Amino acid sequence: MSFDHGGRGAGPGPGRVLGIDLGERRIGVALGDVETHSATPLTTLSRARRVDEDARVVARLAAEHRAESLVVGLPLNMDGSEGPQAASTREWAAAVAAATGLPLRFRDERLSSVRAEQRIGGPARGKSGGPPSAAQRDAHRARIDREAAALILQDEFDATAGLSDESLLGRGQPAERGTE
């Protein structure tokens, strides 16, 4: 099965999952394949002013890529407890799940952005070897966000590797999986 790495249309195929790294300004999105248990960065979206606007965009992406479930990174505190950001993420994810009609699971996302930056490296140098431009910094942050979404989704695949594909698509899998 092929994946589209650039955010354009995807080929046919069941068993797709959207992974989401929700930030204050951006939403990193990854596309995963249940059959191969692989996740690939897809795109980075700018957050809208209202959750229902974000939900419409995510619903369109899910339909376009024939996603059958959602995995949203849950920003837990380092001690594993939930703070205000986790509560905000849960509210946002519930609205998006309602708009898409897709099953939702949460996955602990602690340090996913740090791991993403380690994987792709720092931003490119600017012209003449100077610091990166604002556009280069923004592009790098967007890349980190979609890479973090792929890591969150891959963590979900890895944690549920022994489960059936039906479970990975949210059929029989509790929404709280991965937040214990």
C-alpha positions as CSV (number, residue, x, y, z in Angstrom):
1,M,0.0,0.0,0.0
2,S,1.4,3.4,-0.9
3,F,1.3,6.5,1.2
4,D,1.2,10.1,0.1
5,H,3.9,12.0,1.9
6,G,2.9,15.4,0.6
7,G,-0.7,15.8,1.7
8,R,-2.2,15.2,-1.7
9,G,-4.8,12.5,-2.5
10,A,-4.2,8.9,-1.2
11,G,-4.8,5.6,-2.9
12,P,-7.6,3.3,-2.0
13,G,-7.3,1.0,1.0
14,P,-9.1,0.1,4.2
15,G,-7.5,0.2,7.6
16,R,-6.3,3.8,7.7
17,V,-5.9,5.8,10.8
18,L,-5.3,9.5,11.3
19,G,-2.8,10.4,14.0
20,I,-3.0,13.9,15.5
21,D,-0.6,16.0,17.5
22,L,-2.6,19.0,18.7
23,G,-0.7,22.1,19.5
24,E,-1.8,25.6,20.4
25,R,-1.1,27.0,16.9
26,R,-0.8,23.9,14.7
27,I,-2.1,20.4,14.2
28,G,0.3,17.8,13.1
29,V,-1.4,15.0,11.1
30,A,-0.1,11.5,10.2
31,L,-1.6,8.7,8.2
32,G,-1.3,5.1,9.4
33,D,-1.9,1.8,7.9
34,V,-3.4,-0.9,10.2
35,E,-2.2,-3.8,8.0
36,T,1.4,-2.7,7.9
37,H,1.4,-1.0,11.3
38,S,3.2,1.9,9.8
39,A,2.7,5.7,10.3
40,T,3.8,8.4,7.9
41,P,3.7,12.2,8.4
42,L,0.9,13.7,6.3
43,T,0.4,17.4,6.8
44,T,0.4,20.3,9.3
45,L,-2.7,22.4,9.7
46,S,-3.0,25.8,11.2
47,R,-5.4,25.8,14.2
48,A,-8.7,27.6,13.5
49,R,-10.3,30.1,15.9
50,R,-13.0,27.6,16.8
51,V,-13.0,23.8,17.3
52,D,-15.8,23.2,14.9
53,E,-13.7,24.7,12.1
54,D,-10.8,22.4,13.0
55,A,-13.2,19.5,13.1
56,R,-14.5,20.3,9.6
57,V,-10.9,20.3,8.2
58,V,-10.0,17.0,10.0
59,A,-13.2,15.4,8.8
60,R,-12.4,16.4,5.2
61,L,-8.9,14.9,5.6
62,A,-10.3,11.7,7.1
63,A,-12.8,11.3,4.3
64,E,-10.2,12.1,1.6
65,H,-7.8,9.5,3.0
66,R,-10.5,7.0,4.0
67,A,-9.5,7.0,7.6
68,E,-11.5,4.7,9.8
69,S,-10.3,5.9,13.2
70,L,-8.4,8.7,15.0
71,V,-5.5,8.6,17.5
72,V,-4.9,11.9,19.3
73,G,-1.8,12.5,21.4
74,L,-2.7,13.3,25.0
75,P,-0.3,15.8,26.6
76,L,0.2,14.2,30.0
77,N,2.4,15.7,32.7
78,M,5.8,14.1,33.2
79,D,4.3,12.3,36.3
80,G,1.5,10.8,34.1
81,S,-1.2,13.0,35.5
82,E,-3.5,15.1,33.4
83,G,-3.4,18.9,33.5
84,P,-5.4,21.7,31.8
85,Q,-3.8,21.0,28.4
86,A,-4.9,17.3,28.5
87,A,-8.5,18.4,29.4
88,S,-8.5,20.9,26.5
89,T,-7.2,18.2,24.2
90,R,-9.9,15.8,25.3
91,E,-12.6,18.4,24.6
92,W,-11.1,19.2,21.2
93,A,-10.8,15.5,20.2
94,A,-14.4,14.8,21.3
95,A,-15.7,17.5,19.0
96,V,-13.5,16.2,16.1
97,A,-14.6,12.6,16.7
98,A,-18.2,13.7,16.7
99,A,-17.7,15.7,13.4
100,T,-16.0,12.8,11.7
101,G,-18.1,10.0,13.2
102,L,-14.9,8.0,13.7
103,P,-13.8,6.1,16.8
104,L,-11.2,7.9,18.9
105,R,-8.3,6.8,21.0
106,F,-5.8,8.7,23.0
107,R,-2.1,8.0,23.2
108,D,0.4,9.4,25.7
109,E,2.4,12.0,23.7
110,R,5.0,12.9,26.3
111,L,8.2,14.0,24.6
112,S,6.9,13.2,21.1
113,S,8.0,16.7,19.8
114,V,11.4,16.2,21.3
115,R,11.7,12.8,19.7
116,A,10.6,14.3,16.4
117,E,13.2,17.0,16.5
118,Q,15.9,14.4,17.3
119,R,14.7,12.4,14.3
120,I,14.7,15.2,11.8
121,G,17.4,17.5,13.3
122,G,17.4,21.3,13.7
123,P,16.3,23.9,11.3
124,A,18.4,24.6,8.2
125,R,20.8,27.6,8.4
126,G,19.7,30.8,6.7
127,K,21.3,32.4,3.7
128,S,25.1,32.9,4.1
129,G,25.1,30.5,7.0
130,G,23.2,32.8,9.3
131,P,20.3,32.0,11.5
132,P,17.2,30.5,9.8
133,S,14.6,32.9,8.5
134,A,11.2,33.2,10.0
135,A,9.7,31.2,7.1
136,Q,12.4,28.4,7.6
137,R,11.6,28.3,11.4
138,D,7.9,28.0,10.7
139,A,8.4,25.3,8.1
140,H,10.6,23.4,10.5
141,R,8.1,23.6,13.3
142,A,5.4,22.4,11.0
143,R,7.6,19.4,10.0
144,I,8.2,18.6,13.7
145,D,4.4,18.7,14.3
146,R,3.6,16.2,11.6
147,E,6.5,14.0,12.5
148,A,5.3,14.0,16.2
149,A,1.9,12.9,14.9
150,A,3.5,10.0,13.1
151,L,5.4,9.0,16.3
152,I,2.3,9.2,18.3
153,L,0.5,7.0,15.8
154,Q,3.4,4.6,15.5
155,D,3.5,4.3,19.4
156,E,-0.2,3.3,19.2
157,F,0.6,0.7,16.5
158,D,3.5,-0.7,18.5
159,A,1.5,-0.8,21.8
160,T,-1.4,-2.6,20.1
161,A,0.7,-4.9,17.8
162,G,-0.8,-8.0,19.4
163,L,-4.4,-6.9,18.9
164,S,-6.5,-7.5,15.8
165,D,-6.9,-5.0,13.0
166,E,-10.5,-4.6,14.2
167,S,-9.3,-3.3,17.5
168,L,-6.9,-0.9,15.9
169,L,-9.7,0.6,13.9
170,G,-11.6,1.4,17.1
171,R,-14.0,-1.5,17.0
172,G,-13.8,-3.0,20.5
173,Q,-10.9,-0.8,21.6
174,P,-11.6,1.6,24.6
175,A,-11.1,5.3,23.9
176,E,-8.8,5.6,26.9
177,R,-6.2,3.1,25.6
178,G,-2.7,4.3,26.1
179,T,-3.5,6.7,28.9
180,E,-3.1,4.5,31.9
